[in-house]
Amino acid sequence: MSAVRKGPSLSLKAREAITGWLFVSPILTGFLIFFVGPLIAVFYYSTTEWNLLSQQSRFVGMANYVDALTRNETFWDVLVNSLVFAAGLVPLNMAMALGLALALSKSRPGAVFFRTVFFAPVITSAVAWAIIWTFLLQHESGAVNQGLSIFGIDGPNWLHEPDWAMVSVIFTRVLKTVGLNMILYIAALQSIPRDYDEAARIEGASNWEIFRRITWPLLAPTTLVIMVITVVGSLKVFDHIYLMTGGGPQNGTMVLAFYIYEQGFKFFNTGYAAALAVVLFALILLLTIVQMLLKAARK
Amino acid sequence: MNYRTQQKITRICWIVGLCALAIPFVFPFLWMLSGALKGQADVFASSSLVPAKVHWSNFSDVFAYQPFARQYFNSLYIAIVVTVSTLFISSMAGYALARLRFGGSAFILLVLVSALMMPEEVTIIPNFFLMKELGLMNSHMPLILLPLFGSQGVMATFLMRQYFLALPKELEEAGRMDGLTRFGVFFKIALPLSKPALSAVSIITFLFSWNLFLEPLVFVNDIELFTLPLALANFTDTYGLPLWHLQLAATALAVIPMLIVYVLAQRQIVESFAMSGVKG
């Protein structure tokens, strides 16, 4: 033991510090190289312009940002699309998740079966889910429109009309991810002590009153977490767009994450794409800060 | 109407409503199977869910169209490598950040946490040039390194830290009394106690890697090096039109084993995700 060790022995405190640094060094090293470094670099790239012919980049200052904000009309479309996507997806996703959680949180026979069903798309790859739905949403022969025709409804060409394409992508994305939020809500509901419920019922409170005055306020921290996760998730949606619409038709579903990919890796506008990535970074950072403030305000 | 019948009616409404809601969750999988078993000509021609004639040959054609077995293996081994490495790295870092006192630990934690939600799209462009510089383009290394050290690895670290914080300290202190070093306490006491967190990290990391799409798309070119999601997106004829029967057969081959594992281990899988959300 240390007391009988020969030679200069380090103090316990120093040894603990060395062990600590040793333990965090693998992830810290990798994190600096593959995350922090690139994060700094993306700001630098956003001030350059890459020339495909000469294979060189030159400094252009804020030109890429000015380009995006003033000259490039697509940028504003993309920003609006991203907001429309989030505004459509987040409330629908959360309302559905909460509804399902309320229906399935108590252990009735069948509850586990339905939970399994609603969660299944979460573990299915987004690529597979998007492929299947692209198949189902084909214009004349797709299963969705075939189904609608039974009721005499002439379904639209879902993925080839700008507005319907946006609706389709939002809807299929909600189906893909709602199970996760449902599970988070169920976990939160099950942690609410039963006595609250029972006491209120003895007092003669209706189901709605119990929900409004007890359940909903107690769920607030969970709702906040879910909201932030879902908003961030909606801003980074890529697979669905790539596979179902390719950003089209007429840029109708061109959202920020997909636009970055297209500008960066299809058209090789590296500088411009980097500036877009900075915009995405700023949006997510803003959301993170808002979440922290809300959390702090609650305490 | 007495209380009994009212209860019964509520219950029936409950089941009918949930069944209706379940349609868009269940039918896609059934149509995937149905399309996978139809011939190229009648994928759309017949509107019935049950194929007129079952084309088992679709499945073998998938392997003839591209090196699908190889691609399947790629996805599997990459996911395993990412998962095992993440377990090592994140549990060590998580333990240090939860239990060991050392200068800078609070700052490290803050930096890591602020990266928790950053999507890979933000850093993908510089990472592209970095991988080029390192000579790792068109290889599987980026698909291993980026999840390991990006927000996914950070999430795993954070999850492990939260779990270690909740463990009672006494057992570890007893281990120290018995003369174990910090390494010994970590490997012999803390790690065996944290099996639930380790399995949660494994499940989430495996699925994350298995479903990764943007990184393979950006970093991998050779069809031999494709992962499953890339392979699935790659079934088109010479005109660029989708070969639905093959694409759906391949999708079924990729999805069904996962669904079987999910149904068998659904409790554990669902709990893992609940844990990640609650902690994150």
HADDOCK unambig.tbl for C-alpha pairs under 7 A between the chains (distance, minus, plus):
assign (segid A and resid 1 and name CA) (segid B and resid 179 and name CA) 6.81 0.50 0.50
assign (segid A and resid 16 and name CA) (segid B and resid 100 and name CA) 6.36 0.50 0.50
assign (segid A and resid 16 and name CA) (segid B and resid 101 and name CA) 6.70 0.50 0.50
assign (segid A and resid 16 and name CA) (segid B and resid 102 and name CA) 6.94 0.50 0.50
assign (segid A and resid 17 and name CA) (segid B and resid 101 and name CA) 6.25 0.50 0.50
assign (segid A and resid 17 and name CA) (segid B and resid 102 and name CA) 4.38 0.50 0.50
assign (segid A and resid 20 and name CA) (segid B and resid 96 and name CA) 5.08 0.50 0.50
assign (segid A and resid 20 and name CA) (segid B and resid 100 and name CA) 5.73 0.50 0.50
assign (segid A and resid 20 and name CA) (segid B and resid 102 and name CA) 6.18 0.50 0.50
assign (segid A and resid 23 and name CA) (segid B and resid 92 and name CA) 5.16 0.50 0.50
assign (segid A and resid 23 and name CA) (segid B and resid 93 and name CA) 5.18 0.50 0.50
assign (segid A and resid 23 and name CA) (segid B and resid 96 and name CA) 6.02 0.50 0.50
assign (segid A and resid 24 and name CA) (segid B and resid 92 and name CA) 6.67 0.50 0.50
assign (segid A and resid 24 and name CA) (segid B and resid 93 and name CA) 4.29 0.50 0.50
assign (segid A and resid 24 and name CA) (segid B and resid 96 and name CA) 6.61 0.50 0.50
assign (segid A and resid 26 and name CA) (segid B and resid 89 and name CA) 6.38 0.50 0.50
assign (segid A and resid 27 and name CA) (segid B and resid 89 and name CA) 6.13 0.50 0.50
assign (segid A and resid 27 and name CA) (segid B and resid 149 and name CA) 6.25 0.50 0.50
assign (segid A and resid 30 and name CA) (segid B and resid 149 and name CA) 5.33 0.50 0.50
assign (segid A and resid 31 and name CA) (segid B and resid 149 and name CA) 5.01 0.50 0.50
assign (segid A and resid 31 and name CA) (segid B and resid 150 and name CA) 6.46 0.50 0.50
assign (segid A and resid 34 and name CA) (segid B and resid 127 and name CA) 6.85 0.50 0.50
assign (segid A and resid 34 and name CA) (segid B and resid 146 and name CA) 6.62 0.50 0.50
assign (segid A and resid 34 and name CA) (segid B and resid 149 and name CA) 6.54 0.50 0.50
assign (segid A and resid 34 and name CA) (segid B and resid 150 and name CA) 6.94 0.50 0.50
assign (segid A and resid 35 and name CA) (segid B and resid 123 and name CA) 6.92 0.50 0.50
assign (segid A and resid 35 and name CA) (segid B and resid 150 and name CA) 6.06 0.50 0.50
assign (segid A and resid 38 and name CA) (segid B and resid 123 and name CA) 5.51 0.50 0.50
assign (segid A and resid 38 and name CA) (segid B and resid 126 and name CA) 5.04 0.50 0.50
assign (segid A and resid 38 and name CA) (segid B and resid 127 and name CA) 6.01 0.50 0.50
assign (segid A and resid 39 and name CA) (segid B and resid 123 and name CA) 5.68 0.50 0.50
assign (segid A and resid 41 and name CA) (segid B and resid 126 and name CA) 6.12 0.50 0.50
assign (segid A and resid 42 and name CA) (segid B and resid 123 and name CA) 6.64 0.50 0.50
assign (segid A and resid 42 and name CA) (segid B and resid 126 and name CA) 5.94 0.50 0.50
assign (segid A and resid 117 and name CA) (segid B and resid 25 and name CA) 6.78 0.50 0.50
assign (segid A and resid 118 and name CA) (segid B and resid 22 and name CA) 6.92 0.50 0.50
assign (segid A and resid 118 and name CA) (segid B and resid 25 and name CA) 6.38 0.50 0.50
assign (segid A and resid 123 and name CA) (segid B and resid 207 and name CA) 6.99 0.50 0.50
assign (segid A and resid 124 and name CA) (segid B and resid 255 and name CA) 6.48 0.50 0.50
assign (segid A and resid 125 and name CA) (segid B and resid 211 and name CA) 5.00 0.50 0.50
assign (segid A and resid 126 and name CA) (segid B and resid 211 and name CA) 6.99 0.50 0.50
assign (segid A and resid 127 and name CA) (segid B and resid 229 and name CA) 5.92 0.50 0.50
assign (segid A and resid 128 and name CA) (segid B and resid 251 and name CA) 5.86 0.50 0.50
assign (segid A and resid 132 and name CA) (segid B and resid 28 and name CA) 6.28 0.50 0.50
assign (segid A and resid 132 and name CA) (segid B and resid 32 and name CA) 6.17 0.50 0.50
assign (segid A and resid 133 and name CA) (segid B and resid 28 and name CA) 6.92 0.50 0.50
assign (segid A and resid 141 and name CA) (segid B and resid 44 and name CA) 5.44 0.50 0.50
assign (segid A and resid 175 and name CA) (segid B and resid 25 and name CA) 6.87 0.50 0.50
assign (segid A and resid 183 and name CA) (segid B and resid 274 and name CA) 6.02 0.50 0.50
assign (segid A and resid 184 and name CA) (segid B and resid 274 and name CA) 5.35 0.50 0.50
assign (segid A and resid 184 and name CA) (segid B and resid 277 and name CA) 6.48 0.50 0.50
assign (segid A and resid 187 and name CA) (segid B and resid 274 and name CA) 6.76 0.50 0.50
assign (segid A and resid 236 and name CA) (segid B and resid 119 and name CA) 6.28 0.50 0.50
assign (segid A and resid 239 and name CA) (segid B and resid 213 and name CA) 6.91 0.50 0.50
assign (segid A and resid 257 and name CA) (segid B and resid 121 and name CA) 6.23 0.50 0.50
assign (segid A and resid 264 and name CA) (segid B and resid 125 and name CA) 6.93 0.50 0.50
assign (segid A and resid 274 and name CA) (segid B and resid 125 and name CA) 6.77 0.50 0.50
assign (segid A and resid 277 and name CA) (segid B and resid 121 and name CA) 6.82 0.50 0.50
assign (segid A and resid 277 and name CA) (segid B and resid 122 and name CA) 4.75 0.50 0.50
assign (segid A and resid 278 and name CA) (segid B and resid 122 and name CA) 6.83 0.50 0.50
assign (segid A and resid 280 and name CA) (segid B and resid 122 and name CA) 6.64 0.50 0.50
assign (segid A and resid 281 and name CA) (segid B and resid 122 and name CA) 6.08 0.50 0.50
assign (segid A and resid 284 and name CA) (segid B and resid 118 and name CA) 6.79 0.50 0.50
